[in-house]
Amino acid sequence: MIIEKVVGNVKTQEKQPHHVERVYLRSDDLLKKIQRVKTDHGNELGIRLRDAKELMDGDILFQNEKNAIIISVIEDDVIVIKPKSINQMGDIAHQLGNRHLPAQFNGDEMIVQYDYLVEKLLEEEGVLFERVKRKMEKAFKHIGHSHGE
């Protein structure tokens, strides 16, 4: 079966399907437009998205009256940064930005993928953080740029 579009997301549907097969993806796989995957029931699928939409946790790849194939994101090893002040947030965001490290924000938390050098930097700067496994609904995106000439 070739999947060319996402038909919905379980988080916005009122009625849940009776039988669910899951495709487990790493968060960075959510950015891939073309990939071959296998469900937890052993069925192989090809994903070839026609639109620019990125995949998300809970996306429905196939659905009929009784069955659905749904994406579940595997937990990432992340650092959840909890700065004490807006100044500390700005300082650490600047330092991580200089390292071209993508981040996500959730309320007053800054979340980055685990890196031992970031962990060391946060300890040296006295910034509150914790290393956790967390399901990220979106992929960490690297934004390309150059330092100019």
Phi, psi and omega per residue, in radians:
M1 nan 2.357 3.079
I2 -1.886 2.193 3.118
I3 -1.724 2.137 -3.125
E4 -1.949 -0.173 3.085
K5 -2.721 2.703 3.075
V6 -1.479 2.327 -3.078
V7 -1.669 -0.071 3.124
G8 2.785 -2.928 3.101
N9 -2.476 2.365 -3.072
V10 -1.067 -0.416 -3.106
K11 -1.266 -0.300 -3.128
T12 -1.940 0.046 3.136
Q13 -1.696 2.441 3.089
E14 -1.393 -0.792 -3.090
K15 -1.670 2.179 -3.141
Q16 -1.641 2.524 -3.136
P17 -1.189 2.718 3.128
H18 -1.248 -0.772 -3.087
H19 -2.077 2.202 -3.097
V20 -2.126 2.278 2.925
E21 -1.874 2.500 -3.102
R22 -2.031 2.494 2.975
V23 -1.914 2.035 -3.132
Y24 -1.616 2.133 -3.130
L25 -2.184 2.592 2.947
R26 -1.301 2.719 -3.085
S27 -1.065 -0.593 3.139
D28 -1.258 -0.316 3.054
D29 -1.286 -0.275 3.134
L30 -1.139 -0.365 -3.132
L31 -1.460 -0.259 -3.065
K32 -1.366 2.239 3.134
K33 -1.469 -0.463 -3.130
I34 -2.247 2.175 3.094
Q35 -2.847 2.737 3.063
R36 -1.861 2.275 -3.081
V37 -2.322 2.917 3.097
K38 -2.277 2.398 3.113
T39 -1.384 2.944 3.104
D40 -1.216 -0.097 3.042
H41 -1.762 0.102 3.082
G42 1.510 0.102 3.119
N43 -1.468 2.318 3.135
E44 -1.580 2.446 3.112
L45 -2.309 2.628 2.943
G46 -1.874 2.345 3.056
I47 -1.936 2.141 3.102
R48 -2.434 1.482 -3.044
L49 -1.262 2.337 -3.131
R50 -1.518 -0.488 -3.098
D51 -1.770 3.102 -3.062
A52 -1.484 0.015 -3.101
K53 -1.104 2.358 3.029
E54 -1.513 2.584 3.087
L55 -1.205 2.656 3.121
M56 -2.410 2.768 3.050
D57 -0.998 2.291 3.125
G58 1.606 -0.097 3.127
D59 -1.082 2.448 3.138
I60 -1.727 2.062 -3.129
L61 -1.527 -0.503 3.138
F62 -2.656 2.497 3.079
Q63 -2.742 2.363 2.925
N64 -2.254 -2.835 -3.041
E65 -1.052 -0.551 -3.050
K66 -2.079 -0.439 -2.984
N67 -2.080 2.687 3.070
A68 -2.633 2.622 3.002
I69 -2.048 2.108 -2.970
I70 -2.181 2.489 3.077
I71 -1.446 2.292 2.986
S72 -2.128 2.237 -3.111
V73 -1.522 2.356 3.097
I74 -1.327 2.494 -3.137
E75 -1.071 2.428 3.075
D76 -1.675 2.681 2.986
D77 -1.498 1.888 -3.038
V78 -2.248 2.856 3.000
I79 -1.930 2.148 3.079
V80 -1.734 1.992 -3.066
I81 -1.700 2.275 -3.121
K82 -2.188 1.434 -3.094
P83 -1.140 2.653 -3.114
K84 -1.379 -0.403 -3.071
S85 -2.618 2.921 3.080
I86 -1.147 -0.575 3.091
N87 -1.134 -0.754 3.131
Q88 -1.146 -0.671 3.100
M89 -1.071 -0.810 -3.141
G90 -1.084 -0.739 -3.123
D91 -1.111 -0.852 -3.089
I92 -1.232 -0.622 3.088
A93 -1.093 -0.708 3.105
H94 -1.090 -0.809 -3.121
Q95 -1.123 -0.711 3.132
L96 -1.243 -0.608 3.082
G97 -1.101 -0.643 3.081
N98 -1.111 -0.409 3.101
R99 -1.593 0.032 -3.135
H100 1.033 0.640 -3.117
L101 -1.621 2.073 3.133
P102 -1.215 2.520 -3.121
A103 -2.330 2.749 3.001
Q104 -2.176 2.673 -3.122
F105 -2.118 2.398 3.124
N106 -2.447 1.789 -3.068
G107 1.098 -2.167 3.137
D108 -1.698 0.297 3.119
E109 -1.812 2.487 2.972
M110 -1.953 2.240 -3.030
I111 -2.097 2.234 3.086
V112 -2.282 2.724 3.065
Q113 -1.159 2.566 -3.080
Y114 -1.065 2.366 3.047
D115 -2.630 2.218 -3.071
Y116 -1.095 -0.512 3.115
L117 -1.228 -0.623 3.073
V118 -1.177 -0.741 3.100
E119 -1.009 -0.775 3.130
K120 -1.116 -0.758 3.122
L121 -1.046 -0.805 -3.125
L122 -1.102 -0.699 3.088
E123 -1.100 -0.782 -3.140
E124 -1.111 -0.624 -3.103
E125 -1.493 -0.113 -3.140
G126 1.220 0.543 -3.141
V127 -1.592 2.299 3.095
L128 -1.165 2.346 3.096
F129 -2.783 2.874 2.978
E130 -2.511 2.549 3.083
R131 -1.662 2.168 -3.092
V132 -2.464 2.888 2.943
K133 -1.689 2.168 -3.103
R134 -2.479 2.405 3.056
K135 -1.343 2.027 3.128
M136 -1.646 2.221 -3.095
E137 -1.291 -0.420 3.119
K138 -2.212 2.781 3.126
A139 -1.362 2.659 2.970
F140 -1.308 2.196 -3.091
K141 -1.881 2.286 2.992
H142 -1.520 2.318 3.129
I143 -1.858 2.104 -3.091
G144 -1.350 2.571 3.040
H145 -2.895 3.048 3.049
S146 -2.237 2.841 3.132
H147 -1.592 0.266 3.003
G148 1.234 2.949 3.136
E149 -2.238 nan nan
